Amino acid sequence: METKVFVGNLSRNTTEEDLSTLFAQAGTVEAVEVIVLQKPANPMCFAFIDMGSPRDAEKAVRLLNGSDLNGRPLRVNIARPREPRPAGGGWYKDTLPAGERRKGPPRRKSA
């Protein structure tokens, strides 16, 4: 059973201490990691919390999912394991034969 909990819909002002205090209601909090993704139009803030036992993690989900923190309803779930991703990062890398480059629009000649 998993002891890591995902917490979504956080305010950017939420601190690790805020979450640690809140999740201590459900049991032992081992570690808190707040992640802020700076997107230009809509920054996202979420966290991963390591609870002391699987029972504490389940209790945190039951007790705190939908509860309010800094004016926002929390989304609390058991964290899923990270899925393996292919290396490389480019969509075209897998679609082109080896040695070929993706061709874009022709470049303009500078005057």
matplotlib code that plots the C-alpha trace (Angstrom):
import matplotlib.pyplot as plt

x = [0.0, 1.2, 2.1, 2.4, -0.5, -1.2, -2.7, -4.1, -5.8, -3.5, -3.1, 0.4, 0.6, 0.4, 3.5, 5.0, 4.3, 0.5, 0.2, 2.2, 0.0, -3.2, -2.2, -1.0, -4.7, -4.6, -1.4, 2.4, 3.7, 7.2, 7.8, 6.1, 7.0, 5.2, 5.5, 4.6, 4.6, 4.9, 2.7, 2.2, -1.7, -2.4, 0.2, -0.4, 0.4, 0.3, 2.1, 3.2, 3.0, 4.7, 2.6, 3.9, 1.8, -0.6, -3.4, -2.5, -2.5, -6.0, -7.2, -5.8, -7.8, -11.0, -10.6, -9.2, -10.4, -12.6, -11.6, -10.7, -7.2, -6.5, -9.9, -9.6, -11.1, -8.3, -8.2, -6.5, -5.7, -3.3, -0.4, 0.1, 3.5, 5.4, 5.0, 8.2, 8.6, 10.6, 13.9, 14.5, 11.6, 10.8, 7.7, 9.3, 12.3, 10.4, 8.6, 11.6, 14.2, 17.6, 19.7, 16.8, 15.9, 12.5, 12.1, 10.3, 9.2, 11.9, 14.0, 13.8, 16.9, 18.0, 18.3]
y = [0.0, 3.5, 6.1, 9.1, 11.4, 13.9, 17.2, 19.3, 22.7, 24.5, 28.3, 29.6, 31.0, 27.5, 26.6, 23.2, 24.2, 24.8, 21.3, 19.6, 21.1, 20.2, 16.6, 16.0, 15.6, 12.3, 10.9, 11.2, 13.4, 12.3, 14.8, 17.6, 18.7, 21.7, 22.1, 25.3, 25.2, 28.8, 28.8, 32.3, 32.3, 29.8, 28.8, 25.4, 24.5, 20.9, 18.9, 15.4, 14.3, 11.2, 9.9, 7.6, 4.6, 3.4, 3.7, 7.4, 8.0, 6.5, 8.5, 11.7, 11.1, 10.4, 13.3, 16.1, 15.6, 18.6, 20.5, 24.2, 25.6, 29.2, 29.6, 26.6, 23.1, 20.5, 17.5, 14.7, 11.3, 8.4, 9.3, 7.0, 5.7, 7.7, 6.1, 5.5, 7.9, 7.5, 9.4, 12.1, 14.5, 15.2, 13.9, 13.7, 11.8, 8.5, 9.2, 10.0, 7.6, 7.8, 10.7, 12.8, 16.1, 17.6, 20.3, 23.5, 26.4, 28.0, 30.6, 34.2, 35.8, 38.9, 42.1]
z = [0.0, -0.8, 1.8, -0.6, -1.0, -3.9, -3.0, -5.8, -6.3, -3.9, -3.7, -4.6, -1.1, 0.5, 2.4, 3.4, 7.0, 6.3, 4.7, 7.4, 10.1, 8.3, 7.4, 10.9, 11.8, 9.8, 11.2, 11.0, 8.2, 7.1, 4.3, 2.3, -1.2, -2.7, -6.5, -8.4, -12.2, -13.5, -16.6, -18.0, -17.9, -15.2, -12.6, -11.0, -7.4, -6.0, -3.4, -2.5, 1.2, 2.6, 5.4, 8.2, 7.1, 4.5, 7.1, 7.7, 3.9, 3.6, 6.6, 5.0, 1.8, 3.7, 6.1, 3.9, 0.4, -0.4, 2.7, 2.5, 2.7, 1.9, 0.3, -2.1, -1.9, -1.8, -4.0, -2.0, -3.5, -3.0, -5.4, -8.4, -9.2, -11.8, -15.3, -17.3, -20.2, -23.4, -23.6, -26.1, -25.6, -29.3, -30.9, -34.3, -33.1, -33.2, -36.5, -38.7, -40.0, -38.3, -39.6, -41.0, -39.6, -39.5, -42.1, -41.2, -43.4, -45.5, -43.8, -44.9, -46.3, -44.4, -46.4]

ax = plt.figure().add_subplot(projection="3d")
ax.plot(x, y, z, "-o")
ax.set_aspect("equal")
plt.show()
